[in-house]
Amino acid sequence: MSSVWRNGTLVPGDAAPGSFPPGAALFETLAVRQGRVECLADHLARLARGLGHLALPPGPLASGDLDAWRDAFAALGKSDGILRLVAGPGFEELGLRALLPSPPVFSLQNLNTVRDGPEWLPRPKSAPWANSLAAAVELRQSGAGPGVEGVQLDALGRVSEGSRSSLAWVEDGELRLPSDATGRLPGTAQAQLAAVAGLPARPVASPVPTRASAVLLLRSTLPGGGAPVASWHDASGRALWAAADLAPARELLARLADHRAQRAVSLA
């Protein structure tokens, strides 16, 4: 078994997706590349909202103590990878798993796993992540490759989010984001894009945006925080949307990447 940093001590544990220690309530995931993480404060702010709702005091990592983060990262081996911070009653735990290659462009495929309702609003990033895990399992069992992300719709057929990603698109001169009403998690990279896109940002409860001029997949562990989407299909494989040109999405993603790079923190 691998090791995790739990309450300041290296102990046996597992940071694999879907594997959580007993009592886990909330979690955050970040990529570390060349000893640096991007936008750590945004993840900790989302975590703090959840901890406050549950009346759980934050530990040193959740509080943003950089010395504590550097000690934990050093104990875990100081390698590139995905850091996962898990918090629960009386504990916080940081694990590090391998950083897999990132596809430069994605396709989207609607899933049959309906996005469930949130525990409260804004939706927390909560363990054990069962609904999103079920979506990820459905996508894997469909035979989709690493460049395909599954999309969860809500019970009314409106776009909520990907199994591991947030979504945004450009339509009628606006940056449109799934609204809280769809059950989506407020994504950190999604919020960052809205702040730097230079377009009016509007939350919507919408079916698949077949008139979009650009669709973007946002995930904080991807290089730069996201990737362009080339096509979108329904659960049966029928084409719903295709990009005429990836340049508009790439221009927005370049702004996002620059913003995130400026807010990188060294853990080395």
C-alpha atoms as an extended CHARMM CRD file, in Angstrom:
* protein
*
       268  EXT
         1         1  MET       CA              0.0000000000        0.0000000000        0.0000000000  PROA      1               0.0000000000
         2         2  SER       CA              1.1340000000        3.5650000000       -0.6580000000  PROA      2               0.0000000000
         3         3  SER       CA              1.5160000000        6.1870000000        2.0640000000  PROA      3               0.0000000000
         4         4  VAL       CA             -0.4180000000        9.3550000000        2.9370000000  PROA      4               0.0000000000
         5         5  TRP       CA              0.3370000000       12.2940000000        5.2270000000  PROA      5               0.0000000000
         6         6  ARG       CA             -2.2820000000       12.1680000000        7.9860000000  PROA      6               0.0000000000
         7         7  ASN       CA             -2.3490000000       14.7840000000       10.7370000000  PROA      7               0.0000000000
         8         8  GLY       CA              1.3620000000       15.4290000000       10.3150000000  PROA      8               0.0000000000
         9         9  THR       CA              2.4920000000       11.7980000000       10.1290000000  PROA      9               0.0000000000
        10        10  LEU       CA              3.2910000000        9.4890000000        7.2140000000  PROA      10              0.0000000000
        11        11  VAL       CA              1.0320000000        6.4230000000        7.4550000000  PROA      11              0.0000000000
        12        12  PRO       CA             -0.1670000000        3.6750000000        5.0780000000  PROA      12              0.0000000000
        13        13  GLY       CA             -3.0090000000        4.8690000000        2.8780000000  PROA      13              0.0000000000
        14        14  ASP       CA             -4.4420000000        5.1320000000       -0.6060000000  PROA      14              0.0000000000
        15        15  ALA       CA             -5.0450000000        8.3080000000       -2.6320000000  PROA      15              0.0000000000
        16        16  ALA       CA             -6.5570000000        6.5110000000       -5.6480000000  PROA      16              0.0000000000
        17        17  PRO       CA             -9.7490000000        8.0290000000       -7.1020000000  PROA      17              0.0000000000
        18        18  GLY       CA            -12.8120000000        6.7300000000       -5.2830000000  PROA      18              0.0000000000
        19        19  SER       CA            -10.7900000000        5.3670000000       -2.3560000000  PROA      19              0.0000000000
        20        20  PHE       CA            -11.4320000000        7.3980000000        0.8000000000  PROA      20              0.0000000000
        21        21  PRO       CA            -10.4850000000        6.8560000000        4.4400000000  PROA      21              0.0000000000
        22        22  PRO       CA            -13.2810000000        6.2330000000        6.9690000000  PROA      22              0.0000000000
        23        23  GLY       CA            -14.9270000000        9.4720000000        8.0350000000  PROA      23              0.0000000000
        24        24  ALA       CA            -13.9370000000       11.4050000000        4.9040000000  PROA      24              0.0000000000
        25        25  ALA       CA            -16.2760000000       14.3520000000        4.3790000000  PROA      25              0.0000000000
        26        26  LEU       CA            -14.6980000000       16.6960000000        1.8360000000  PROA      26              0.0000000000
        27        27  PHE       CA            -11.7440000000       16.6490000000       -0.5420000000  PROA      27              0.0000000000
        28        28  GLU       CA             -9.7800000000       18.7030000000       -3.0580000000  PROA      28              0.0000000000
        29        29  THR       CA             -7.4170000000       17.6260000000       -5.8240000000  PROA      29              0.0000000000
        30        30  LEU       CA             -4.5650000000       19.6000000000       -7.3580000000  PROA      30              0.0000000000
        31        31  ALA       CA             -1.8040000000       18.8470000000       -9.8360000000  PROA      31              0.0000000000
        32        32  VAL       CA              1.7920000000       19.4550000000       -8.8240000000  PROA      32              0.0000000000
        33        33  ARG       CA              4.2370000000       19.9930000000      -11.6660000000  PROA      33              0.0000000000
        34        34  GLN       CA              7.8920000000       20.8500000000      -11.1020000000  PROA      34              0.0000000000
        35        35  GLY       CA              7.0910000000       21.3750000000       -7.4420000000  PROA      35              0.0000000000
        36        36  ARG       CA              4.3770000000       23.9860000000       -8.0750000000  PROA      36              0.0000000000
        37        37  VAL       CA              0.6030000000       23.9900000000       -7.6350000000  PROA      37              0.0000000000
        38        38  GLU       CA             -1.7270000000       26.5040000000       -9.2360000000  PROA      38              0.0000000000
        39        39  CYS       CA             -4.4730000000       28.4460000000       -7.4630000000  PROA      39              0.0000000000
        40        40  LEU       CA             -4.1710000000       26.5920000000       -4.1590000000  PROA      40              0.0000000000
        41        41  ALA       CA             -6.1370000000       29.3520000000       -2.4140000000  PROA      41              0.0000000000
        42        42  ASP       CA             -9.2050000000       28.7330000000       -4.5980000000  PROA      42              0.0000000000
        43        43  HSD       CA             -9.3200000000       25.0680000000       -3.6260000000  PROA      43              0.0000000000
        44        44  LEU       CA             -8.8840000000       25.8750000000        0.0390000000  PROA      44              0.0000000000
        45        45  ALA       CA            -11.6310000000       28.5060000000       -0.1210000000  PROA      45              0.0000000000
        46        46  ARG       CA            -14.0680000000       25.9220000000       -1.4830000000  PROA      46              0.0000000000
        47        47  LEU       CA            -12.9560000000       23.4460000000        1.1640000000  PROA      47              0.0000000000
        48        48  ALA       CA            -13.3660000000       26.0740000000        3.8930000000  PROA      48              0.0000000000
        49        49  ARG       CA            -16.9900000000       26.6760000000        2.8620000000  PROA      49              0.0000000000
        50        50  GLY       CA            -17.7320000000       22.9830000000        3.2730000000  PROA      50              0.0000000000
        51        51  LEU       CA            -15.8950000000       22.6890000000        6.5750000000  PROA      51              0.0000000000
        52        52  GLY       CA            -17.7710000000       25.7040000000        7.8890000000  PROA      52              0.0000000000
        53        53  HSD       CA            -21.1110000000       24.1970000000        6.9030000000  PROA      53              0.0000000000
        54        54  LEU       CA            -20.1980000000       20.9870000000        8.7360000000  PROA      54              0.0000000000
        55        55  ALA       CA            -18.7430000000       22.8970000000       11.7050000000  PROA      55              0.0000000000
        56        56  LEU       CA            -15.4020000000       21.1090000000       11.2850000000  PROA      56              0.0000000000
        57        57  PRO       CA            -12.2540000000       23.0500000000       12.2220000000  PROA      57              0.0000000000
        58        58  PRO       CA             -9.6090000000       23.2040000000        9.4700000000  PROA      58              0.0000000000
        59        59  GLY       CA             -6.2230000000       21.5840000000       10.0090000000  PROA      59              0.0000000000
        60        60  PRO       CA             -2.9410000000       23.2080000000        8.9880000000  PROA      60              0.0000000000
        61        61  LEU       CA             -3.2150000000       22.0580000000        5.3630000000  PROA      61              0.0000000000
        62        62  ALA       CA             -6.8170000000       23.1910000000        4.9970000000  PROA      62              0.0000000000
        63        63  SER       CA             -5.8440000000       26.5010000000        6.6180000000  PROA      63              0.0000000000
        64        64  GLY       CA             -3.2270000000       27.0980000000        3.9280000000  PROA      64              0.0000000000
        65        65  ASP       CA             -0.1150000000       26.7730000000        6.0920000000  PROA      65              0.0000000000
        66        66  LEU       CA              2.5410000000       26.5640000000        3.3550000000  PROA      66              0.0000000000
        67        67  ASP       CA              5.1490000000       25.1610000000        5.7230000000  PROA      67              0.0000000000
        68        68  ALA       CA              2.7540000000       22.2970000000        6.4860000000  PROA      68              0.0000000000
        69        69  TRP       CA              2.1630000000       21.7560000000        2.7630000000  PROA      69              0.0000000000
        70        70  ARG       CA              5.8980000000       21.6940000000        2.0600000000  PROA      70              0.0000000000
        71        71  ASP       CA              6.5410000000       19.2370000000        4.8930000000  PROA      71              0.0000000000
        72        72  ALA       CA              3.7830000000       16.9590000000        3.5950000000  PROA      72              0.0000000000
        73        73  PHE       CA              4.9770000000       17.1710000000       -0.0080000000  PROA      73              0.0000000000
        74        74  ALA       CA              8.5380000000       16.3590000000        1.0440000000  PROA      74              0.0000000000
        75        75  ALA       CA              7.3450000000       13.3540000000        3.0580000000  PROA      75              0.0000000000
        76        76  LEU       CA              5.3730000000       12.0870000000        0.0470000000  PROA      76              0.0000000000
        77        77  GLY       CA              8.4540000000       12.1620000000       -2.1750000000  PROA      77              0.0000000000
        78        78  LYS       CA              8.3570000000       15.5460000000       -3.9100000000  PROA      78              0.0000000000
        79        79  SER       CA              7.3530000000       14.1020000000       -7.2830000000  PROA      79              0.0000000000
        80        80  ASP       CA              4.9790000000       15.4180000000       -9.9180000000  PROA      80              0.0000000000
        81        81  GLY       CA              1.4940000000       14.0300000000       -9.4650000000  PROA      81              0.0000000000
        82        82  ILE       CA             -2.0330000000       14.6150000000       -8.2140000000  PROA      82              0.0000000000
        83        83  LEU       CA             -2.3020000000       15.7930000000       -4.6350000000  PROA      83              0.0000000000
        84        84  ARG       CA             -5.5540000000       14.9400000000       -2.8660000000  PROA      84              0.0000000000
        85        85  LEU       CA             -6.4540000000       16.6080000000        0.4160000000  PROA      85              0.0000000000
        86        86  VAL       CA             -9.1960000000       14.8370000000        2.3780000000  PROA      86              0.0000000000
        87        87  ALA       CA            -10.7850000000       16.3110000000        5.5070000000  PROA      87              0.0000000000
        88        88  GLY       CA            -13.0970000000       14.7660000000        8.0710000000  PROA      88              0.0000000000
        89        89  PRO       CA            -13.8740000000       14.9190000000       11.7900000000  PROA      89              0.0000000000
        90        90  GLY       CA            -10.5530000000       15.1460000000       13.5940000000  PROA      90              0.0000000000
        91        91  PHE       CA             -8.2750000000       14.5650000000       10.6070000000  PROA      91              0.0000000000
        92        92  GLU       CA             -6.8780000000       15.8070000000        7.3430000000  PROA      92              0.0000000000
        93        93  GLU       CA             -4.9600000000       13.6090000000        4.9320000000  PROA      93              0.0000000000
        94        94  LEU       CA             -2.8250000000       14.4160000000        1.9110000000  PROA      94              0.0000000000
        95        95  GLY       CA             -1.9860000000       11.7770000000       -0.6770000000  PROA      95              0.0000000000
        96        96  LEU       CA             -0.0420000000       11.8200000000       -3.9310000000  PROA      96              0.0000000000
        97        97  ARG       CA             -0.7700000000        9.6790000000       -6.9620000000  PROA      97              0.0000000000
        98        98  ALA       CA              0.6540000000        9.5050000000      -10.4640000000  PROA      98              0.0000000000
        99        99  LEU       CA              0.0510000000       12.2850000000      -12.9560000000  PROA      99              0.0000000000
       100       100  LEU       CA             -1.2030000000       10.6910000000      -16.1850000000  PROA      100             0.0000000000
       101       101  PRO       CA             -0.7260000000       12.1580000000      -19.6780000000  PROA      101             0.0000000000
       102       102  SER       CA             -3.3140000000       14.8020000000      -20.5480000000  PROA      102             0.0000000000
       103       103  PRO       CA             -5.1230000000       14.7310000000      -23.9160000000  PROA      103             0.0000000000
       104       104  PRO       CA             -4.7520000000       18.0980000000      -25.6900000000  PROA      104             0.0000000000
       105       105  VAL       CA             -8.3260000000       17.9660000000      -27.0580000000  PROA      105             0.0000000000
       106       106  PHE       CA            -11.4360000000       16.2300000000      -25.7190000000  PROA      106             0.0000000000
       107       107  SER       CA            -14.7010000000       14.8590000000      -27.0360000000  PROA      107             0.0000000000
       108       108  LEU       CA            -17.8080000000       14.7820000000      -24.8570000000  PROA      108             0.0000000000
       109       109  GLN       CA            -20.2800000000       11.9270000000      -24.5150000000  PROA      109             0.0000000000
       110       110  ASN       CA            -23.5390000000       12.1770000000      -22.6180000000  PROA      110             0.0000000000
       111       111  LEU       CA            -24.0240000000        9.5570000000      -19.9170000000  PROA      111             0.0000000000
       112       112  ASN       CA            -27.0990000000        7.8140000000      -18.5770000000  PROA      112             0.0000000000
       113       113  THR       CA            -25.9910000000        8.4300000000      -14.9700000000  PROA      113             0.0000000000
       114       114  VAL       CA            -28.1110000000       11.4160000000      -13.9330000000  PROA      114             0.0000000000
       115       115  ARG       CA            -26.4540000000       14.1020000000      -11.8270000000  PROA      115             0.0000000000
       116       116  ASP       CA            -27.8900000000       13.8630000000       -8.3300000000  PROA      116             0.0000000000
       117       117  GLY       CA            -28.9460000000       16.7850000000       -6.1670000000  PROA      117             0.0000000000
       118       118  PRO       CA            -26.4230000000       18.5070000000       -3.8840000000  PROA      118             0.0000000000
       119       119  GLU       CA            -26.2870000000       18.1080000000       -0.1150000000  PROA      119             0.0000000000
       120       120  TRP       CA            -26.4560000000       21.9020000000        0.1020000000  PROA      120             0.0000000000
       121       121  LEU       CA            -25.6580000000       24.9390000000       -2.0460000000  PROA      121             0.0000000000
       122       122  PRO       CA            -23.1440000000       25.8130000000       -3.2640000000  PROA      122             0.0000000000
       123       123  ARG       CA            -22.4760000000       22.1320000000       -3.8400000000  PROA      123             0.0000000000
       124       124  PRO       CA            -19.5150000000       20.8460000000       -1.7830000000  PROA      124             0.0000000000
       125       125  LYS       CA            -16.8120000000       18.5610000000       -3.1460000000  PROA      125             0.0000000000
       126       126  SER       CA            -17.8220000000       15.7540000000       -0.8490000000  PROA      126             0.0000000000
       127       127  ALA       CA            -16.6670000000       12.2130000000       -0.2530000000  PROA      127             0.0000000000
       128       128  PRO       CA            -17.3730000000        9.4670000000       -1.0910000000  PROA      128             0.0000000000
       129       129  TRP       CA            -18.0600000000       11.0490000000       -4.5100000000  PROA      129             0.0000000000
       130       130  ALA       CA            -20.4790000000        8.2150000000       -5.3170000000  PROA      130             0.0000000000
       131       131  ASN       CA            -22.5260000000        9.8180000000       -8.1060000000  PROA      131             0.0000000000
       132       132  SER       CA            -19.4850000000       11.1020000000      -10.0040000000  PROA      132             0.0000000000
       133       133  LEU       CA            -17.7370000000        7.7730000000       -9.4920000000  PROA      133             0.0000000000
       134       134  ALA       CA            -20.7490000000        5.9600000000      -10.9830000000  PROA      134             0.0000000000
       135       135  ALA       CA            -20.5230000000        8.2960000000      -13.9900000000  PROA      135             0.0000000000
       136       136  ALA       CA            -16.8040000000        7.5910000000      -14.3690000000  PROA      136             0.0000000000
       137       137  VAL       CA            -17.4650000000        3.8410000000      -14.2090000000  PROA      137             0.0000000000
       138       138  GLU       CA            -20.1680000000        4.1350000000      -16.8890000000  PROA      138             0.0000000000
       139       139  LEU       CA            -17.7790000000        6.0580000000      -19.1330000000  PROA      139             0.0000000000
       140       140  ARG       CA            -15.0230000000        3.4920000000      -18.6610000000  PROA      140             0.0000000000
       141       141  GLN       CA            -17.3720000000        0.5790000000      -19.3480000000  PROA      141             0.0000000000
       142       142  SER       CA            -18.4930000000        2.2400000000      -22.5730000000  PROA      142             0.0000000000
       143       143  GLY       CA            -14.9700000000        1.7320000000      -23.9330000000  PROA      143             0.0000000000
       144       144  ALA       CA            -14.2610000000        5.4520000000      -24.2680000000  PROA      144             0.0000000000
       145       145  GLY       CA            -10.6110000000        6.4040000000      -24.4990000000  PROA      145             0.0000000000
       146       146  PRO       CA             -8.7210000000        8.9410000000      -22.3760000000  PROA      146             0.0000000000
       147       147  GLY       CA             -9.6780000000       11.8050000000      -24.6970000000  PROA      147             0.0000000000
       148       148  VAL       CA            -13.4030000000       11.3540000000      -24.0090000000  PROA      148             0.0000000000
       149       149  GLU       CA            -15.1590000000       12.8860000000      -21.0080000000  PROA      149             0.0000000000
       150       150  GLY       CA            -18.6070000000       11.8030000000      -19.9080000000  PROA      150             0.0000000000
       151       151  VAL       CA            -21.2620000000       14.4590000000      -19.3550000000  PROA      151             0.0000000000
       152       152  GLN       CA            -23.8930000000       14.1680000000      -16.6560000000  PROA      152             0.0000000000
       153       153  LEU       CA            -27.2810000000       15.7470000000      -17.2850000000  PROA      153             0.0000000000
       154       154  ASP       CA            -29.6840000000       16.5550000000      -14.4860000000  PROA      154             0.0000000000
       155       155  ALA       CA            -33.1000000000       14.9070000000      -14.1330000000  PROA      155             0.0000000000
       156       156  LEU       CA            -34.5370000000       17.4720000000      -16.5770000000  PROA      156             0.0000000000
       157       157  GLY       CA            -31.9410000000       16.7510000000      -19.2680000000  PROA      157             0.0000000000
       158       158  ARG       CA            -29.9090000000       19.9070000000      -18.6540000000  PROA      158             0.0000000000
       159       159  VAL       CA            -26.1000000000       19.9490000000      -18.8090000000  PROA      159             0.0000000000
       160       160  SER       CA            -24.5650000000       19.7370000000      -15.3290000000  PROA      160             0.0000000000
       161       161  GLU       CA            -20.8910000000       18.7280000000      -15.5730000000  PROA      161             0.0000000000
       162       162  GLY       CA            -18.4340000000       16.0660000000      -16.6190000000  PROA      162             0.0000000000
       163       163  SER       CA            -17.6390000000       13.0110000000      -14.5560000000  PROA      163             0.0000000000
       164       164  ARG       CA            -14.3540000000       14.6730000000      -13.5530000000  PROA      164             0.0000000000
       165       165  SER       CA            -14.6270000000       18.1150000000      -15.1160000000  PROA      165             0.0000000000
       166       166  SER       CA            -16.5480000000       21.3520000000      -15.3100000000  PROA      166             0.0000000000
       167       167  LEU       CA            -17.8750000000       22.6680000000      -18.5920000000  PROA      167             0.0000000000
       168       168  ALA       CA            -18.3220000000       26.0700000000      -20.2140000000  PROA      168             0.0000000000
       169       169  TRP       CA            -19.2420000000       27.2560000000      -23.6740000000  PROA      169             0.0000000000
       170       170  VAL       CA            -19.5070000000       30.4290000000      -25.7200000000  PROA      170             0.0000000000
       171       171  GLU       CA            -22.8990000000       31.2230000000      -27.1990000000  PROA      171             0.0000000000
       172       172  ASP       CA            -24.3370000000       34.5290000000      -28.4490000000  PROA      172             0.0000000000
       173       173  GLY       CA            -21.2790000000       36.4140000000      -27.2260000000  PROA      173             0.0000000000
       174       174  GLU       CA            -21.5410000000       35.1120000000      -23.6670000000  PROA      174             0.0000000000
       175       175  LEU       CA            -19.5570000000       32.6130000000      -21.6260000000  PROA      175             0.0000000000
       176       176  ARG       CA            -22.2070000000       30.2230000000      -20.3620000000  PROA      176             0.0000000000
       177       177  LEU       CA            -21.8010000000       27.9460000000      -17.3580000000  PROA      177             0.0000000000
       178       178  PRO       CA            -24.1980000000       25.3250000000      -15.9600000000  PROA      178             0.0000000000
       179       179  SER       CA            -26.1270000000       26.8670000000      -13.0710000000  PROA      179             0.0000000000
       180       180  ASP       CA            -26.4130000000       25.5890000000       -9.5060000000  PROA      180             0.0000000000
       181       181  ALA       CA            -29.9030000000       24.3380000000      -10.4080000000  PROA      181             0.0000000000
       182       182  THR       CA            -28.3150000000       21.5460000000      -12.4880000000  PROA      182             0.0000000000
       183       183  GLY       CA            -26.4680000000       20.0840000000       -9.4760000000  PROA      183             0.0000000000
       184       184  ARG       CA            -23.0350000000       21.0570000000      -10.7190000000  PROA      184             0.0000000000
       185       185  LEU       CA            -20.0140000000       21.5210000000       -8.4780000000  PROA      185             0.0000000000
       186       186  PRO       CA            -18.6670000000       25.0950000000       -8.5930000000  PROA      186             0.0000000000
       187       187  GLY       CA            -15.4000000000       24.3090000000      -10.3650000000  PROA      187             0.0000000000
       188       188  THR       CA            -12.3060000000       26.3040000000       -9.4590000000  PROA      188             0.0000000000
       189       189  ALA       CA            -10.9820000000       26.4650000000      -13.0310000000  PROA      189             0.0000000000
       190       190  GLN       CA            -14.4940000000       27.2890000000      -14.2400000000  PROA      190             0.0000000000
       191       191  ALA       CA            -14.6740000000       30.2980000000      -11.9180000000  PROA      191             0.0000000000
       192       192  GLN       CA            -11.1870000000       31.4120000000      -12.9480000000  PROA      192             0.0000000000
       193       193  LEU       CA            -12.1480000000       31.2670000000      -16.6190000000  PROA      193             0.0000000000
       194       194  ALA       CA            -15.2470000000       33.3620000000      -15.9530000000  PROA      194             0.0000000000
       195       195  ALA       CA            -13.0360000000       35.9750000000      -14.2880000000  PROA      195             0.0000000000
       196       196  VAL       CA            -10.5300000000       36.3110000000      -17.1480000000  PROA      196             0.0000000000
       197       197  ALA       CA            -12.4990000000       35.4270000000      -20.3060000000  PROA      197             0.0000000000
       198       198  GLY       CA            -13.3890000000       39.0220000000      -21.1540000000  PROA      198             0.0000000000
       199       199  LEU       CA            -16.9670000000       37.9430000000      -21.9140000000  PROA      199             0.0000000000
       200       200  PRO       CA            -20.1790000000       38.3170000000      -19.9310000000  PROA      200             0.0000000000
       201       201  ALA       CA            -20.5280000000       35.1250000000      -17.8760000000  PROA      201             0.0000000000
       202       202  ARG       CA            -24.0070000000       33.7380000000      -17.3660000000  PROA      202             0.0000000000
       203       203  PRO       CA            -25.1240000000       30.6220000000      -15.4590000000  PROA      203             0.0000000000
       204       204  VAL       CA            -27.7510000000       28.6970000000      -17.4140000000  PROA      204             0.0000000000
       205       205  ALA       CA            -29.8730000000       25.5800000000      -17.0400000000  PROA      205             0.0000000000
       206       206  SER       CA            -29.6390000000       24.3800000000      -20.6200000000  PROA      206             0.0000000000
       207       207  PRO       CA            -29.6840000000       21.2530000000      -22.7700000000  PROA      207             0.0000000000
       208       208  VAL       CA            -26.6380000000       20.5070000000      -24.9100000000  PROA      208             0.0000000000
       209       209  PRO       CA            -25.6590000000       23.8570000000      -26.5030000000  PROA      209             0.0000000000
       210       210  THR       CA            -25.8480000000       22.9110000000      -30.1530000000  PROA      210             0.0000000000
       211       211  ARG       CA            -25.3250000000       26.5340000000      -31.2530000000  PROA      211             0.0000000000
       212       212  ALA       CA            -22.1460000000       27.0840000000      -29.2320000000  PROA      212             0.0000000000
       213       213  SER       CA            -19.1720000000       28.5940000000      -31.0300000000  PROA      213             0.0000000000
       214       214  ALA       CA            -16.7410000000       27.0150000000      -28.5570000000  PROA      214             0.0000000000
       215       215  VAL       CA            -16.9430000000       24.4240000000      -25.7820000000  PROA      215             0.0000000000
       216       216  LEU       CA            -14.3220000000       24.1120000000      -23.0500000000  PROA      216             0.0000000000
       217       217  LEU       CA            -13.5520000000       21.3530000000      -20.5860000000  PROA      217             0.0000000000
       218       218  LEU       CA            -12.2100000000       22.7300000000      -17.2910000000  PROA      218             0.0000000000
       219       219  ARG       CA            -10.2460000000       20.6020000000      -14.8350000000  PROA      219             0.0000000000
       220       220  SER       CA             -7.6970000000       21.9720000000      -12.3910000000  PROA      220             0.0000000000
       221       221  THR       CA             -5.3790000000       18.9900000000      -12.8660000000  PROA      221             0.0000000000
       222       222  LEU       CA             -5.0160000000       19.5740000000      -16.6270000000  PROA      222             0.0000000000
       223       223  PRO       CA             -2.1110000000       21.7290000000      -17.8490000000  PROA      223             0.0000000000
       224       224  GLY       CA             -3.3820000000       25.2970000000      -17.7660000000  PROA      224             0.0000000000
       225       225  GLY       CA             -6.6630000000       24.1840000000      -16.1990000000  PROA      225             0.0000000000
       226       226  GLY       CA             -8.5490000000       23.0210000000      -19.2660000000  PROA      226             0.0000000000
       227       227  ALA       CA             -8.7080000000       21.8210000000      -22.8530000000  PROA      227             0.0000000000
       228       228  PRO       CA            -10.7980000000       22.5450000000      -25.9550000000  PROA      228             0.0000000000
       229       229  VAL       CA            -13.6770000000       20.2800000000      -26.9340000000  PROA      229             0.0000000000
       230       230  ALA       CA            -13.8850000000       19.1020000000      -30.5460000000  PROA      230             0.0000000000
       231       231  SER       CA            -17.2050000000       17.2370000000      -30.4970000000  PROA      231             0.0000000000
       232       232  TRP       CA            -20.1950000000       16.2670000000      -28.3490000000  PROA      232             0.0000000000
       233       233  HSD       CA            -22.2510000000       13.0770000000      -28.6890000000  PROA      233             0.0000000000
       234       234  ASP       CA            -25.2830000000       11.6120000000      -26.9780000000  PROA      234             0.0000000000
       235       235  ALA       CA            -25.1510000000        8.3550000000      -25.0260000000  PROA      235             0.0000000000
       236       236  SER       CA            -25.7960000000        6.3220000000      -28.1840000000  PROA      236             0.0000000000
       237       237  GLY       CA            -22.9210000000        7.9700000000      -30.0640000000  PROA      237             0.0000000000
       238       238  ARG       CA            -25.0460000000       10.3080000000      -32.2070000000  PROA      238             0.0000000000
       239       239  ALA       CA            -23.2770000000       13.5840000000      -32.9660000000  PROA      239             0.0000000000
       240       240  LEU       CA            -24.8530000000       16.6210000000      -31.2890000000  PROA      240             0.0000000000
       241       241  TRP       CA            -22.2240000000       19.3230000000      -31.8340000000  PROA      241             0.0000000000
       242       242  ALA       CA            -18.8360000000       19.7520000000      -33.5060000000  PROA      242             0.0000000000
       243       243  ALA       CA            -16.3470000000       22.5990000000      -33.3600000000  PROA      243             0.0000000000
       244       244  ALA       CA            -15.8890000000       24.4840000000      -36.5950000000  PROA      244             0.0000000000
       245       245  ASP       CA            -12.6130000000       25.9020000000      -35.2640000000  PROA      245             0.0000000000
       246       246  LEU       CA            -10.7470000000       25.2540000000      -31.9990000000  PROA      246             0.0000000000
       247       247  ALA       CA             -9.0350000000       28.6680000000      -32.0770000000  PROA      247             0.0000000000
       248       248  PRO       CA            -11.7070000000       30.5210000000      -30.0190000000  PROA      248             0.0000000000
       249       249  ALA       CA            -11.5280000000       27.9180000000      -27.2500000000  PROA      249             0.0000000000
       250       250  ARG       CA             -7.7390000000       27.9510000000      -27.2890000000  PROA      250             0.0000000000
       251       251  GLU       CA             -7.6620000000       31.7440000000      -26.9760000000  PROA      251             0.0000000000
       252       252  LEU       CA             -9.7930000000       31.5890000000      -23.8270000000  PROA      252             0.0000000000
       253       253  LEU       CA             -7.7300000000       28.7370000000      -22.4290000000  PROA      253             0.0000000000
       254       254  ALA       CA             -4.5090000000       30.7200000000      -22.9920000000  PROA      254             0.0000000000
       255       255  ARG       CA             -5.9410000000       33.4860000000      -20.8050000000  PROA      255             0.0000000000
       256       256  LEU       CA             -6.8580000000       30.9250000000      -18.1670000000  PROA      256             0.0000000000
       257       257  ALA       CA             -3.4020000000       29.3060000000      -18.2610000000  PROA      257             0.0000000000
       258       258  ASP       CA             -1.6750000000       32.6820000000      -17.8810000000  PROA      258             0.0000000000
       259       259  HSD       CA             -3.8920000000       33.5650000000      -14.9050000000  PROA      259             0.0000000000
       260       260  ARG       CA             -3.1870000000       30.2530000000      -13.2210000000  PROA      260             0.0000000000
       261       261  ALA       CA              0.5740000000       30.4230000000      -13.8250000000  PROA      261             0.0000000000
       262       262  GLN       CA              0.7030000000       33.7960000000      -12.1210000000  PROA      262             0.0000000000
       263       263  ARG       CA             -0.9540000000       32.2660000000       -9.0430000000  PROA      263             0.0000000000
       264       264  ALA       CA              1.2900000000       29.2010000000       -8.7500000000  PROA      264             0.0000000000
       265       265  VAL       CA              2.8340000000       28.3620000000       -5.3760000000  PROA      265             0.0000000000
       266       266  SER       CA              6.0570000000       26.4140000000       -4.8690000000  PROA      266             0.0000000000
       267       267  LEU       CA              5.9430000000       23.4330000000       -2.5190000000  PROA      267             0.0000000000
       268       268  ALA       CA              9.5800000000       22.5120000000       -3.0720000000  PROA      268             0.0000000000
